[in-house]
Amino acid sequence: MALKVVILAAGKGTRMRSKLPKVLQPLAQKPLLQHVIDTAQQLHCDEVIAVIGHGAESVKLHVTGDNLVFTLQEQQLGTGHAVVMANDFYSDNDTVLILYGDVPLTAKKTLEDLLSLVDEKHPLALLTITLDDSSGYGRIVRDQHRSVQAIVEQKDATLDQLLIKEVNTGIMAVKGALLRSWLAALKNSNAQGEYYLTDIIAMAVKDGYSVPTTQPVHEMEVLGVNDKLQLQSLERKYQRTLANALMDQGATLIDANRLDIRGDVTIGQDVLIDADVIFEGRVVLGENVEIGAHCILKNVTIADNTIIHPFSHVEGSVIGNDCIVGPYARLRPGTELAERARVGNFVETKKSKIGSGSKISHLSYIGDTIMGAGVNIGAGTITCNYDGVNKHRTVIGDNVFIGSDSQLVAPVIIGAGATIGAGSTITKDADANELTLSRSKQLTLKGWSKPVKKPK
């Protein structure tokens, strides 16, 4: 017996008012469908079958996963018809878990609980939820013994059924053989003229099976997304959940409602995160790290006791212990800061290694550079690493002092202990422990007068 997961993802999503298929709309910068695929694969299923339709080729390009296959639903004739499109991918002995590409946040534990209900006596299990406002949902109809009898869609419900608070999430687990036979018996004699997957519940009851149910811990797990308002609402709920998880791990958040996590964040003890910070990709923060307001960190590892001051943008970088970055610094991919390095305001680095205790304090660009320890880079320094065709490397030895407003024209080597005079353009290697400078002679023109505008 194997587990197969079928994800219904063929809808157009007209209410999104977007050329992008609904299941590719981003939640925490990841497509809705990708969230569902990632959760499904945590269940160690044998195969994930995505039933796609609108924008099928685009969907194939933008989602990935192990054992992921696609099947096309050319005409959208209802959820039951969609599952039929996956019939060739599961066997009679398989358990089939049915999920939805626009319901992105169902927890792994919730799905495991649902799957645990399925056995030979209970070939169909259902995920339901009780809502204060159940409008718009299919109602769970139970008998006097509280046994599930059917699911009735809102448009087909009686006045009494409309009062029911327990509703269908659409998520169910079914034995393959019975699923196939029940799908074959579906009719489209309803207000929508569609083949409802939910009609198989009544078929199971008619065949003498009781239908066990379970509910998620959080309503957010079963919220679907049909328009941009719902997408934004779910984004905020999801982000607050992620923020709460960081606080549970000991992080201090100045404002938990003003943090966005668009990837995975790992933290040490006593991390402080100010307002309006964005984390993207894989971010690792060591102990006693402080992240100032309005920072963006993407695919970054930061070691203990480091401070990132406000308005800094750090991407693809590794930052050592006891460093200080910013404010208004930009560390581009390939930047590595050794312990106690300083990168100050309006400094940009790219593909550079900055040595222990070295400082680039103001208004500088350091690219394609290997910098030793104890280096001081003066304000306005630029490594001229690009000749219009190729990139070239600058090597700066230990304990070098670079005066302000200097240009280091790569490829060039600045020897250990060297001093570069302010305002120099260095085009050749500079000797270790020597002063190197290049300046035009300063002149004062005696008797010179400023131009005066002639009267009209």
C-alpha positions, 0 to 999 in steps of 0.5 A: 500500500502506498500513499499518493497525493492528488493536488487540484490546481487547474482553476483560472482564478478569475477573481485574482484579476491577474494573468498569473494562474491562481496557484502561482500567486505568491504567499511569502514569495512562494507559489501557493501550489509550492506550499502544498507540494512541500507539505505533501512531500513531508508525508513521504508519499510515493507520488504527488499528482498535480491536476493542472489546467489554466496556465498549465505550462507556466505552472510546470515551470514554476513549481518543483518537487521529488516524485511530482507529476502533472496531469491535465484537466482541459475542461474544468467540470468540477472537483470530482472531474478533476480527481478523475484526471488522476485515476491513472496514477493510483492503484486500488490498494493505494491511499489517495490524499486529496489536497488543493493548490489554493489551500496552502497552509495545511499542517503536516500534523493535521494531514497525518491525523487525517491519514491515520483514520483510514483503514479497511473499515473506514476507507474514507476520512474527511477534514472538517472545520467548525466556523462561526460564519459558515457561509460559502462552504459545503455543510457537513450533514450528520444524523442523530448519532452524529455520523456523517451522512453527506456534504451539501453545497451552499447553493443546494442547501435547505434553510435548516442546512444553511444553519450548520456550522461544521463545514467541508474543507475539501481535504479527504483521504480515500482508498483507491479502489473505492475512490475510483468506483465512486468517481465513476458514479458521480452525476452533475445534477446540481445548481452548478452543473458540475461533478462534485467530489463531495458527493462521494461522502453520501455514496460511502454512507450508502455503501455502509461505511462510516466516515470519520472526521478530524479538524485542524488546530488552526482555521488558517490551515484550511483557508483557501485563496480566491482573490487578492484580498484573501491572499493579503489576509492569509499573508498577514496571518501566516507572517504573524504565525512565523513571527510567533514561532521566532518569539517562542524560540527566544527572539525579541521582536520590536513589532511582530506585525512588521516582520516578513519571513520569506524563507527559513530563519534559524536563530540563536539566543537573545536575537533582537529584530527591529521593525520592518525587517524582511528575511528571504531564502535561508537566514541563520542568525547567531547569538546576540545578533541585532538586526536594525529596522528596515533591513533586508537579509537574503541567504545570509549567515551571521555569527554571534554578537554582530549588529546590522544597523538600519536600512542595510541590504545583505544578500548571499553573504557570510558575516563573522563574530562581532561585526558591525554593518551599516546603516545603509550598507549593501553587501552583495553576494559573495561578501565574507566578513571576518570577525570584528570587521566593519562596513559602514554607511553607504558602503557597497561590497561584492564578491569580496573577503574582508579580513579580521578587524578591517574597516570600510567606514564610509561611501565606498565600493569594494568589489572582487577584493581579497582584503587582509586583517586590520585594513582601514579603507578611507571614505570614497574609496573604489576598487575599479574591478571592471574594464568594460569586458572582464572583472579583475581582482584587487588584493590588499595585504594586512594593516594597509591604510587607504586614504580617502577618495582613492581608486584602486584599478584592478588587477592590483596588489597593495602590499602589507603595511602599505599606505595609499595617500588620499586622492590617489589613483593606483594602477600598479602594485604598491610596495609593502610598508611604503607610502604610495600616492599619485596626485597632480600638482596643486596650483593657485592662480594669482589674480584670477577672478570669478566670471561675472554675468553680463547685464542684459 
